[in-house]
Amino acid sequence: MVEELLGAAAAAGTAGVVYVAAAARVVKQYERGVVFRLGRLLDGVRGPGFTMIVPFVDRLHKVNLQIVTMPVPAQEGITRDNVTVRVDAVVYFKVVDAQSALVKVEDYKFAVSQMAQTSLRSIIGKSDLDDLLSNREKLNQGLELMIDSPAVGWGVQVDRVEIKDVSLPETMKRSMARQAEADRERRARIINADAELQASKKLAEAAHQMADAPSALQLRLLQTVMAVAAEKNSTLVLPIPVELLRFLERGGDQGAGHSAERGAERTTEPGPPPAIDP
């Protein structure tokens, strides 16, 4: 009798161990467990830790709540200003409702991927090339709204969408390079012309100042000579002011007039009487 009791207790203990082993489940901290009993969803979500289910009746599905980083394959499209580009992006999303992610969509990751590709092609057609290259923050917000709207019903929340790269044709790259070079050359010419205008104004003011004080021109000439003479390996060219040439010209004219007057006086003076031969 005792042996039979011991055998029954051992069998019950073995059955209990087998049952616990079959019913025991462990849910990790970043997971949530969704239980289906005979194919029917049970209310409530199993939290992290140890949990029990009914073997062969319940089925536990674990849903990862971590943020998923999903790259979006490069999509080729034509922008609003008729430029062919290839754009790729990356989507950051996570599951906020484990039951909806399992029940309302077959594969939420695949669904988010397809929605991201479709939204990316749509945003390419609605944008200009300049927006894709310089105004990406606004486009990222638009992509996030387009993907997040249907994903809310799937129990998925889109945290962020980023456009990674925009590939342009080689002809377009060369055209943009020529445009940038022409724009820089235009700005350089404008700056140079502005500098010439300012310099001409200052030179005009200096000329008026020197006209009031003629000696300032001579001082400026001497300063220029000293500055040039500091370079011993250079040839010194000394400019002569026009006023000096005019002064010399007037002096030469006056000297020539005096010489002519003296010559005329010499011709009018009486000479000695001629000698008479006996």
Phi, psi and omega in degrees: 000315180295321180295322178294319177296318178295321179294320179294319179296320179295319179295318179295320178296319179296318179296321178296320178296318179296320180295315180296320179296324180282332184264343184284137176221151178236124178254129182284167185299322183267014180240162171226142183257132177246126186254131172248123178253112183053041178082359182252135183288129176271146178291145178091152180242134179285125180280181181292147180120199181274136178216162183236144175230169178273118182299144177064003178239314180263152174227125183260128176247129180262133180243128181279129179260005179289158177289129181260131176258112185241116175285139177264124180303150181299131180248134179259133181204176180246125182287176181294333176263026170062050175238129180277124182224161173238124186233134173237156186215179177221141183241134176247119181215167179209161179271128178249343178227101185296321181295315180294324180295334179267327188267318190273348179216143183292310180220101187293329178293315178295321180296317179295321179298313180294320178296322179294318178296316179296317180294324180294318177296323179293319181290332176294315181292337181267355187246156172272164180296321180297325178292320179295330184270328188238340185243053186286332182298318178294319179293324177298319178295320177296319177297318180299319179293320181294325181277324186287333183300308177283336184289338179298322179290345179266003183077022183242138177242126179272118181278317186198148175229131182231132171278121185275310188212148176237115182262129181247154173296156182296323179297321179292323177298317179294321178296318179293324178295318177295322178296316179295321179295318179295322179294319178294321178294321177298315180295324178295319179293321178296317178296319179295318178295321178297319177296319178296321179296314179297319180295320179296322178297316179294321179294323177296318177297320179295323179295318177296321179294319179290331177294327177286330179231091183301331180294338179295328178294319178294319178296320178295323177296318179294322177296321178295319179297318179294321179295321180286325182292342179296331176274105185287339182267014182248156177271128183269120176250117184265112178284145179251124180297151179296325180299323179294320178295320178296322178297316179295324180294318178295320178296321178294321179294318178295320179296321179293325178293318178297320180296320180295319180296318180295321179295322179293322178296321180295324181287333181274345181289137179288138179270177178294152179296147179289152180282140181248126178284137178289000000 
